Amino acid sequence: MFSRKPFRFTRKLAFKLTLWYAGIFSISCFCALIVFYLATASVINRRTDLEILKDAKEFSSVYITKGISGVKAAMLIELESEGAGNMFLHLVDSKGEEFTIPSLSSWGDPDMGRSSINRVRGGAARFFETLVAPGRPYPFRVLTSSIAPGVIIQIGQSLEDDERLMRACREVLSITLGLIALLSALGGFLFARRALAGVGEVTKTAKEISKGAFERRVEVKGRGEEIDTLAETFNRMVEQIETLIRGMREMTDNIAHDLKSPITRIRGVAEITLTGGNLPKEFEFMSGSIVEECDRLLVMINAMLDISEAEAGVAKLAIEEVDMAQVVRDACDLFQPVAENNQVQVIQRLAEVATISGDKMKIQRAMSNLLDNALKYTPPGGTITASVQVEPDQVILSVSDTGSGISDRDLPHIFDRFFRGDRSRSLPGTGLGLNLTLAIARAHSGDVKVASVPGQGSTFTMTLPRTPHLH
Ligand code: ADP
């Protein structure tokens, strides 16, 4: 069977990055080398043309001083110095007589360059062309030029040296390009591996965490901003998950603990009744106690359900126009009989209208929790002040009391689930009210803060924006 491993490697990001890096770098170098090669070829061609042109000028000077015979002698000297295989010279005098060395038939084509001669004869000053002689491996650069009226010289020079030079140049450039491709692939691979090392470490840590090692974190090494940001974000995410899991564990412990007491009590009452005299009065007492304990359990379970719904955020809110002043007014009216019973005065300081977009039922619930606490922890003769202030983009609701206040030890924990202050344990409650109030405020993109002086009272401030932000 075929192994799938090699194909998996080609799907790796490091491989793709290497390929891109090496590809782009090699193509850029290839383009640069091509430009260099073409420039070199153009310089070499120009140099050859200039050399041939210089020869033609020299023949022209010889013609002026020594006439046609002088030119023929100079042609023989030139051919001897260049070598018969590298050059041909062709002279046509004013009478149409031709002198060619070496004979063009030895080049395989006696009419080579004939059309150019006709062209110059027809009036063109000079004419350059590149010709290929049959059976010769290298082409020729041929100049046809008039050196005196009616006298035409044709100088053909082999491009063998130029071609050899360009071939050597091509070979060097090909080797250079191959080395560049190899080195850029190697560099690209090392670069990609280094860049992705952080990603690999995040993956490794994620695997370890998935096996239960929640204390593991990715080391932030300063490899590059993106990788460091990824590592930091990942660590933050793991910390949040860890906090969440710890919170859930604590909550489960607390729930178990808080359910245990009423259930134990229910069981105790039932057991005593069963082992007792089975009098109707005992059964009546048992039923009453069980109903009471079940009510306490229901209050707690409902509060927990409300918290989890509020923590689902803005999506679970039934948004409508809510007049916060009216909410406070209604809550104060509702608690007025309790306040009178406790001999506590409730003062309202309300803005005329304080409208926000929010979930009316939930805001009413939050307000009731604050007012309920204030009444619970304020002794007779105390005062509770409920106020609503309006700001351009938010509404601030506060409930102050002149009650027991909160100790510095308890203050950081009062919003925790199931937290109850030491002095509150004798009073009814679940330790969930403030947590629910905070969850409701946060679902509305708001917040709840507390300021308290033990023995003097507390002020709870709930800030709600006019419109909750969509997360
Ligand atoms: P509960 O009132 O059921 O105990 P809460 O979540 O409403 O639970 O409050 C948590 C704790 O915060 C209370 O047990 C109490 O110690 C403290 N607390 C809350 N409101 C006040 C207040 N107005 N004055 C003094 N203590 C308060």
Residues whose N, C-alpha, C, O or C-beta is under 5 A from the ligand:
A	BS01	ADP	N373 A374 Y377 G403 G405 I406 I414 F419 R420 G421 S424 P428 G429 T430 G431 L432 G433 L434 N435 S458
